[in-house]
Amino acid sequence: MKLLIRQGRLVDPVGGIGGIMDILLEDGKVAVIGSDIRESDAEIIDARGLTVCAGLVDMHVHLREPGFEYKETIETGAAAAAHGGFTSIACMPNTRPVTDTPEGIDFVKQKAAQACGIHVWPIGAVSRGQKGQELTDFEALKAAGAVALSDDGVPVQNANLMRDGLILAHRQNLTVLSHCEDADMVKNYAVNEGRISRQLRINGRPAIAEELMVARDAMLAEETGAAVHICHISTAKSVALVRRYKRKGVQITCETCPQYFSLTEDEILTQGTMARVNPPLRTKTDVEAIIEGLKDGTIDAIATDHAPHSAEEKARTLTEAPSGMVGLETALGVTLTYLYHTKELPLSDILRKMTINPACILRLPTKGRLSIGADGDMVIFDPMEEWTVDPEQFASKGRNTPFAGKKLKGKVKYTIVGGKVVYQDKP
């Protein structure tokens, strides 16, 4: 099968290729990149006025299956990914049962094979049942297909267990993705500790709860030599800590999510439970520090932390509703709106953080690249098209987003996996 993409604006942050190009995909691979390619028997996509890049890679999603299929399934999550321009997603293990065995990893892979063609990469749990008491069999998880390890959602509180885990993960050449919050400090509190929590007269999640754990895991990464990745970084001091340890040569990376550079804790006052996420939305100062961390390279990746919940769950009171928001279908639009169109980051830097960087952290050598011989995973989008977020149009089962009704600038037009169109925006 051949697919010819004509006259798109190619953005390749890896090879530095840019400009108006034709791209020929053949047998699932990038065959030719050039000008005025002629191929009579190829399917043609007219990409004039559109941007073409490697398929987006999301290293942090929650697909809820097995155990919580009423929130999301691997199939619906993969469809949401396709709508959002993501061709590879890595799913966290906080399912029921927890993905902590080779059989659990195999279940995810089998379900993903039946989905819409998106690559779904399973992440194995660090501890059995995510209980933080006993390590899983890292070697067996890797052999089954786990691309990383994490107890995300239930962060490893025991420093000695985390240290032992990092030593073993280093031997297996696996990155540990760490959700950094001190459980005793945050409990199940709904919002950032500060002005809004005081105004609402409820307990809040203090920034120091994140920063202490970032410091701990950075120190453990330095001591063990293991690769540690800090999930959904949200505070100014956390960014400063990662920056400091990176300058020391420690093998530490981090991600943030679109909500942490576009929204503040004030959103709670108007959006209520839709703006309840973990870690919580922070202050304007924190948002500015996140953007600076993206600009100077401290923050390596932009992930979604896609976390669907049912309408009934999000209809509970602020202190009782679950934390999380869906993000796969809005991530590119939010990122372009708040970083590219505000001239905070050039497009190539944004795409680097949404393609090659997360692929490298997860050690996916064939993903996040757009070069001759690379996998034919691509996204074609219009960076200038404005659209209004309508959760009822989502492919995800989740409708829980604080961006409902907001206008975004930047829309996915085609998602291509292995040289095949798996999503096309219909007018």
N, C-alpha and C positions, 0 to 999 in steps of 0.2 A: 504494500500500500504506500502511496506517495501523497504527501500534503505539501503544497507550495504556499507559503505566506509571502504575499507581495507588498513591497513598499511600506513596511512598518518601520518605525523608529526603534532601532535595536539599542538596548542598554545592557551592556555586559560589564559589571564591575570587576570581574575576574580577569578577563583578557583585555579589557580596556577598549573593546570594539564598540563603535557607536555610529550613528548616522542612519540614513534611509537605506535599508537593505532588503533583499529577498532571502528567504530561508527555505531550503528544501529538506523535508523530513522523509526518510525512506526506511522501511522495515524497523520503525520505532526509534530511529537514531537521527541525529542531525547529520545530513549528508553534504550539504553545500550551503555556504553563506557568501553572498555576493550581490552583484548588480545585474538586473535584467536576466534572471535565470529563466530558461525556456524548458518546459517539461510538459509535453502534450497530454500525457495520461495521468496527470496529478490533479487531485482535488485542490481548488484554489480558494484561499481566504484573502480578500482585499483588505489590507491593514493600513491603508492610507489614512493619516491623521491619528493613528493609534500607536501605542508603545508596546514593544515586544521584549520579553525578558524570560529568563529561566523560571520554571514553575516555583511558586512560593513554598517555603518549608516552614511548618509550624511545629516547634519542638515541645509544645506543652498544651495538650487538649485533654478533655475528659469526655469519653464517649459513653460512659455509664453502663455498657453491656460487658459482662453479665450482671444481672441483679437489679438494675434500675432502668429497665427498658421503657418504662413510662416517661422517663425524662429524655432519653436519647437511645438510639441504637448505633451500632457501627455503620450500618447502611445509611441512616439519616445523617449521621455526623459526617460521613464521607461525602454525601451529596452536598451538605452545607459547605464543606471544604472546597468542592468543585465550584460552587457558586461564588466563593470568595477568592478564587485564583490559586488555591493551594493544591499542589500535586503530591505533596508528602506531608503527613502529619504523624506525630508521635503521641501515643495515648498513655495517660497515667494509670497506675495499677489500682486505684482506690475504688474497685468494683466489689461485687459480692458474688462469689468469693473474691478475695484479693488476688490479683495476678502475681502470685508468688511461687509458682511451680512451672516446670516445663509444659505441663498439660494446659495451664492457664495461658501461657504464651501461645501455644499451638491453637487454642480456641480463638484467640484474637486474629491470628493469621488466617485461619479457615474462614471466619466470618468476613474478614476484609477481602478475601478472594472472591466473595459473592457480591461485593458492593460495586460501586459505579466506576471502578478503575483507578481510584486514588490509592496511592501507596500509604498503608497504615502500618506504622512501626511500633511494636509494643515495648513499653518500658516495664521492667520487672521491679518488684518491691525490694527494698533494702532489708526489711525485717519481716519475719513470718507474720502474716495477718496484719501487717503494719502496726504491730503492738509494741515495737521498740524494745523487745526483750531478747530475741534470737535472730541471727542473720540467716537469710535465705542462702540457697546454694548458687552462688554467683556463676560458677563455671557451667552448671547445668542450664541456668537461665540464658546465658550467652549462647550456648550450643543450640538452644531451642529457637533463638532468634531475637532475644532482647537486645535493644540497641543502647540502653542506659539503665540506670537504677535510680529509684526514688521512693520515698515514703510520702510524697507530696500530699497535702491535706492533713496528714498526721505526722508532722516533722519529728525526726529522731531527736529525742530530748537527752538521752544518755550519751555523754561525750565519749566515754570509753567504747561504747558500742559503735558510735560513729567513727571513731579512730580505727577500730578493728575493721570496720566495713571499708573504709578508704584504703587501708593496706591491701585488703583482698581485691577490691575493685581495681586498684593499680596493677596488680598482677594479671588481671583479666583484660586490661586495657579498656576498661569501661569508665565512663564519666558518671559521677553521682550528682543528681539534680536535687538541690536542697531547698526546701520550703523553710525559710528562716523566720520563725517566730517562737518565742518562749511561751510554752503552753500555759504555765502558771500565771503569766502576766496578762495574756489575751483572753483566756478562758473561751467563752462563746460571745464575747462582746461584739457589738454590731458596727461600731464606727470608730474613727480615729479619736484618740484621747486629745481633747483640746477644746477650742471655742464651741464647736458644734455639739460635742458630747455634753458640755456644761449647759449649753442652751436648752438641750433636750432633757437634761437631768438624768442621763444614763451613763453607765460606765463605758469607757473607751479603751481601744487597743493602743497602748503607747508606742511611739516610734522606737524607743529604746529596746522594746521586745524583739523587734526585727534586727536592730543594729548589734545587739549582744550576740545573736546567733550568727550573723554575718561575720563578726570578728572571730568567733569560735571556729567556724568552718574555714575561714581564711587561714587561721593559725594552724589548723589541722592539715590543710592542704600544703602549707609550707613545710610542716614537719614530716609528712608522709610522702610528699612528692606526687600525690594523687591529683587527678583532675576533678575539681569541684566547680559546679555551675550553680550560681545563685538564681533561684526562680523569682519572677515578678518583683524585682527590686523597686522600692517605692519611696524611700526617704533620702534626704540630702546627705546625711551622715553615712548611710549604707553605700551610696555612690562613692563618697570620699574614701571609705575603707577599702572598697574593691580597687579603686585607683591606686591607693598606696601599696597594696600587695601586688598588684600587677607591675608596678615600677620596681618592685623587689625581685621580679622574675618568677613569682609563684604561679602555678598552673591553675588560675582561677578565671572563670568567665561569668557573665551574668546576662540576664534578659530583663526587659520591662514589657509592659503591655500598653496598648493604646490608651486605656483609661487613665494611666498614670502620667501621661504627658498632655492629656486633653481636658481632664476633669479635676475638680477639687472636692474637698469634703462638703462644701456648700451644696453640692448636688443632692445630698441626703434630704435637704429641706424641701425640695420640689419633687424629687423622684422616689423618695422613700426606699422601700426594699429593693427596687430596681438598681439602686446605687450602692447596695450592700455587697461588698466583695472582700475577699481576704488575700493579701493584706488590704486594709481599708483605703479609700481615697484620702489623700493627705492635703497639705496646705499648698498655697500658691508658691511658697519658697521651695517646697519639695518638688513641685512640678517643674519649676525653673531649673533645679539641680538635675532632674532626670533628663531634661532637654540638653543641658550642658554635657552630661555624661554620654548622651547619644552623639553629640557633636565631636567630642574629643576622643571617642573610641573606647571609653571606659565600659560602656554598655554595648555588648557584642551583638545582641539579637533582640528583635521584636517578636514576641509570641502573643497568643491570644488568651491563654488560660480559659479557653472555651468551656463554660460550666453551665449546662442547661438544667433548669428546674421546671417543675410543673407550675401552671398558673395558680393552682390551689396552694402550693407551698409558698409562693411569693406573695400570696394574698394575706398571709399571716402578719402579725404585728412586726415592727422593725426588729425588736429584740428576739423574736421567735422564728422569723423566716430564715431559710438557709442563705449562705453567702454564695455569690457567683453570678456571672452574666455570660450570655452567649457572645461570641466574638468573631467566628470564622467568616461570616458574611459581611461584616462591617469593617474588619481590620484594615484592609487596604484603603478604603475610602476615608476612614478616620485618620490614618497615618498621612495620607496625601494632603488632607484638609488642614491638619494641624502642624505638619512639619514641612511639607513641600511647598504648599501654596502660601505659607507664612515666611518662606525663604529661610527657615531654620536649618534645613539639610538639603543638599542636592539629591536629585533622584537616584543617582548611582549609589550614594551612601545609604539611602533608605533601602534600596533593593539588596545591597550587600547584607544588611541586617535581617532581611527576610528571605534570603536564598542561601548563599554560600556559607555564611557564618554559622547559622544553625546546623546546616548539613555537616560542616566540619566538626562542630562540637559533638554531634551524635555519631561521627565517624561514618558518614554516608558518602563514600568517595565519588559515586556516580550522580549525585543529586546536587541541585543548586547551581549548575553550570550550564552555559550555553556556548558550546564550541563544537568543532567538527568531531564526530564520533561520540558525542555526549548523548545521553538518553533524551529522547524527544519529548521532554516534559516542559511545557511552556505556558505562560499566561500572556494574553493580549488584552490591554486595557486602554481606556480613554481617560487620561489624567485630567481632562477639562470638563467632562460631563458631570453635571449636577443631578443629584437624585435625592429623594426623600426616603428615609428609612421607614419601612413598613413591615413590622415583625410578622404580620399575617402572610407575607409573601416568602418568608424564610423556608428553606428546605429543612432546617433543623426543627426538631420537635419543640425546642425551647423558644420562648418569646420574650425572655427576661433580658431586656437591654435598656440602658439609660439613654440610648441614642434614638429611640423611637420618635418619629416625627421631626428629627433633625435633618437639615440639608447637608449633604456631603459632596465633595468635589473629587471625582475619580471613581470610575466604574469598570468592573470586569466585563469584557465582551466575549472572550473565549478562554476556556481552560483546556489544555491539550496534555494528554498523558500517553507516553509511548507512541506518539505520532497520531493519536486518535482524539478527536474532539469529544470531550466528556461533558462539557457545558457550553452553551451558547446563549447569550443574552437575547431575549426576544423583545422587540419593541412593543 
